[in-house]
Structure formats: C-alpha cells, structure tokens
Amino acid sequence: MPSAAYLAAVLAIACGITFALRAVPFAVLRTLRTSAIVRRLALWMPVGILGILAVTSLRGAIAAEPHTTLYALLAVAVTAGVHLLSGRRTILSVGIGTTVYVLLVNLL
C-alpha cells in the first residue's frame, strides 16, 4: 500500500493539472474574443452541429421505419419554421419539432 505522502502528492498533482486545464481556456479567451475566426465559428458551428444531428437522426429513423419518411420531413419543416419564426430559439424549435414527429408517428 502506498504511503500517505505519496497519495497526497498524487492527489495534489491531479488537482493542479485539473485546475490548470480548466483555467487555460478562460485565460486564452480574452485574446480570442476579438478574433474574426472565433466569431465566424461561433456563428456557424451550432448550425453545422444541428445539421449533422438532423441528418444522422433522419437517416436512422427512415432506415428503421421507411413509412415514417413523410412524418420526419414534415417535422423537419415544422422545426425550421418554428426556429425562424421564434427568433432562432433552438431548444424551442427542436422541442416542438420532436413533439410533432412523435405525435405523427404515434397517432397516424
């Protein structure tokens, strides 16, 4: 069994590394706030991530049950419409689109 001093040293090193890894992004963030690349990434990354998730989800849903293709496309249209009409509130639009899809699949 390792000694208490050894365990304390390992714990201190792990805590120091964890703190440093969590503090570095905040230290670097100040210099990156004025970067044009970071602003562009902040604008387009959420769209790209949601697009990838949508394509992956649709592919899986359509492959599992091909007769729900129309329901999935209708839910995507509702999601896009709510997103554009509600001031681009992502959680609201995804929630309503998901609800529409679930209702269409289960009720029709």
N, C-alpha and C positions, 0 to 999 in steps of 0.2 A: 504494500500500500504506500503510495507517495506521501511525503511529509506534508504537513500543513503549510509550510513556507512555499513548497513547490506548487501546491494547489492555489495558494493566494497569488503567486506570481503568474500562473497561467490565467487565472481569472482577471487579474489586472491587465494583462496584455490583451486578452479578448475584449475587455471593456474599452480599452484605449483604441483598439482597431475599429470597433463598432462605432464609437463616438466620432472618430476621425472620418470614417466612411459616411456617416450621416451629416457631418458638418461641412465637408468639402463642397457638396452641391450648393449650399447656401453661400459659401464664400465665392464660388465661381459665378453664381447667379447675378451678382451685381455687375460684373463685366459683360455678361451676355445679354442683359436687358436691352441694350442699345443695338444689338446685332440684327441686321436685316434677315439673316438666315434663320435665326431663332424665331423672329416674328412670323416668317413665312411658314416655318414648321408648325408653330402654334396654330396657324390658320388651317393648314391642310392635313395635319396628322389625324385629328379627330374624324374628319371626313373619310380619309383612307382606311382608318381602323373600322369605322362603321360599315364602309363598303365591303371590306374583306369579310367581316362578320355576317353581313347580309348575304353575300354570295355563298359562303360556306353553309349557312343555315338553310338557304333556299335549295341548294344542291342536295343537302341531306334530307330535307322534307320532301322534295319532289322525287328523289330516288326511293325513299321509303314508301311513299303513297302517291303514285303519279296522278290519281284522280283529284288531288288537292292542289294541283298546279294553279288553277284559276283562283282559288281562295288565297293562295300565297301571293300571287301577283296583285290581287285586289287589296290585300293587307299592306303590301309594299306601297301601293298608290295612296292608301289612307295615311300611312306613316309619313310619306313625303309631303302630302298635303297639309297634315297637321303640323309638321315641322316648319313648313314655310309660312303657314298662317298664324302660328302661335309665337312668332318671334324667335324661331330656332331653338326651342326648348327640347333638347334631345331626350331627356328622360320621359317627358310627357308624350312626345311623338312615338317613341319606341313602346311605351306602355300601352297607348291606345292602339297602335298597330298590332301588337301582340294580342291584345284583347279581341280585336276584330278577327284575327286569324283563328284564335281558339273558339270563338263563338261560331264562326262559319264552319269550321271542321266538325264541331260537336252538334250543331243544330241543323245543318243541312246534309 
